[in-house]
């Protein structure tokens, strides 16, 4: 994806990072597993992603910037804004919309009205612009790998 329009994806309101993992302890072992509510959110997010037009051909392979607009459902408390980001980035990586969430160069997250995030979360992705430092760093990494 190069100087094209941003990729906009609507997702359901993400769970808090505090509610993604659960643990159960048996007599001899402790087991950690994904919370059922998180698995449900991922299925709903998968369905919404599949309805996004053109997302399969507009993936971002390298550095990117992301805007995350959030609107909690009625009767649900907002909670901490930063706790909602991890689920979104992990989802985008799992679906290969982005190659790796560590490539995030700029992140803006904000609370918005329902009209701005009708499903609860609107993600706007753009490739990060090339910088001289990034070009030089990539060239140096390639030289190192070739040695």
FENZIVEN-V431236 format. One record per helix or strand of 2 or more residues. SS is the DSSP state (h for helix, s for strand). FROM is the first residue (numbers start at 1). TO is the last residue. If there is no record, write none. Layout:
{{SS;FROM;TO} {SS;FROM;TO}}
//
This chain:
{{s;7;12} {h;17;19} {s;21;25} {s;30;34} {h;36;50} {h;55;57} {s;64;70} {h;81;94} {h;101;103} {s;104;111} {h;114;116} {s;120;127} {h;132;146}}
//
